[in-house]
Amino acid sequence: MKKIRVIIERSKDFFWAYGDNVDKINGGGETIEEVKQSILECIEIVKSFDDKNIPAALKGEYELVWKLDVGSFLQYYKGIFNQTGIAKLTGINEKLLNHYASGLKKPRPAQAKKIEMALHRLGNELLSVEL
């Protein structure tokens, strides 16, 4: 199955997204939910093009992989994850995480990777839980 990477980024008051590995895919919105819906609508429009103008990745089965910048992730999941919990998972200072969430600072690539790896570890641990 083909994977289509969609990068979601934010400015001060808007989220926008684009296909990282597929042309003609882009969208925007005031929230991440809106930008995801915008991307899905864009894909449907692109798939209605003449066959020769449809990117190969959109022909057949594909999976969307959403890539968020750290600030967008922290903002989107703030009702589920708080900076205290993420600080415990990552060892990154809570105040610094607040700066990332508010957009005052952007993490270095190594910091972003550290957050991503900690979240993946948590996800794997949760997948192994039985209730």
C-alpha positions in Angstrom: 0.0 0.0 0.0 1.3 3.4 -0.9 1.9 5.9 1.9 1.2 9.6 1.2 2.9 11.9 3.7 1.0 15.0 4.5 2.9 17.7 6.3 0.8 19.9 8.6 2.3 23.2 9.8 0.9 26.2 11.5 1.3 29.9 11.3 0.0 32.3 14.0 -3.6 31.8 13.2 -3.9 29.1 10.5 -2.9 25.6 9.7 -1.8 24.5 6.2 -0.8 21.2 4.8 0.7 19.7 1.6 1.7 16.4 0.2 5.3 15.8 0.9 5.7 13.0 -1.6 2.7 13.6 -3.9 2.1 16.7 -5.9 -1.2 18.5 -6.2 -2.3 17.9 -2.6 -2.7 20.9 -0.3 -5.2 22.3 2.2 -5.7 24.7 5.0 -7.9 25.6 8.0 -8.2 27.2 11.3 -7.9 23.9 13.1 -6.1 20.6 12.4 -9.5 18.9 12.0 -10.3 21.5 9.3 -7.0 21.1 7.5 -7.3 17.3 7.5 -10.8 17.6 6.0 -9.5 20.1 3.4 -6.8 17.6 2.4 -9.4 14.8 2.0 -11.5 17.1 -0.2 -8.5 18.1 -2.2 -7.6 14.4 -2.8 -11.2 13.7 -4.0 -10.9 16.7 -6.4 -7.5 15.5 -7.7 -8.9 12.0 -8.2 -11.6 13.5 -10.4 -9.0 14.8 -12.9 -8.3 13.3 -16.3 -6.4 10.0 -15.6 -3.1 11.3 -16.9 -3.2 14.2 -14.4 -3.8 12.0 -11.3 -0.6 11.3 -9.4 0.2 7.6 -9.4 0.1 7.4 -5.6 -3.6 8.3 -5.7 -4.4 5.4 -8.1 -5.3 2.3 -6.1 -5.0 1.9 -2.4 -3.0 4.4 -0.3 -2.6 5.4 3.3 -2.3 9.0 4.6 0.5 9.6 7.1 0.0 12.9 8.9 3.3 14.7 9.9 2.8 17.5 12.4 5.4 20.0 13.6 5.9 19.9 17.4 3.8 23.0 18.1 0.9 21.7 16.1 1.0 18.3 17.8 1.1 19.9 21.3 -1.8 22.2 20.4 -3.9 19.5 18.8 -3.5 17.0 21.6 -3.6 19.5 24.5 -6.8 18.0 25.9 -5.2 14.5 26.0 -1.5 15.2 26.7 -0.4 18.0 28.9 3.1 19.4 29.0 3.7 17.9 32.4 3.1 14.4 31.1 5.2 15.0 28.0 8.0 16.4 30.1 8.0 13.2 32.1 8.1 11.1 29.0 10.8 13.1 27.3 12.9 14.7 30.0 12.4 18.0 28.3 11.6 21.0 30.5 7.9 21.7 30.8 8.4 25.5 30.2 10.2 24.8 27.0 7.4 22.5 25.9 5.0 25.4 26.6 7.1 27.6 24.3 6.9 25.0 21.6 3.1 24.7 22.0 2.5 28.4 21.8 4.8 28.9 18.8 7.3 31.1 20.7 10.1 28.7 20.0 10.6 25.8 17.6 12.5 22.7 18.7 15.7 21.7 17.2 15.4 18.5 15.0 17.0 16.4 17.8 14.4 17.7 20.3 11.5 17.0 17.9 12.9 13.5 17.4 13.2 13.0 21.2 9.5 13.9 21.6 8.5 11.6 18.7 10.4 8.7 20.0 8.9 9.1 23.5 5.4 9.2 22.1 6.1 6.1 20.0 7.4 4.2 23.1 4.2 5.2 24.9 2.1 4.1 21.9 3.8 0.7 21.9 3.3 0.3 25.6 -0.4 1.2 25.3 -0.8 -1.3 22.4 0.4 -4.1 24.7 -2.1 -3.3 27.5 -5.1 -5.6 28.0 -8.1 -4.6 30.2 
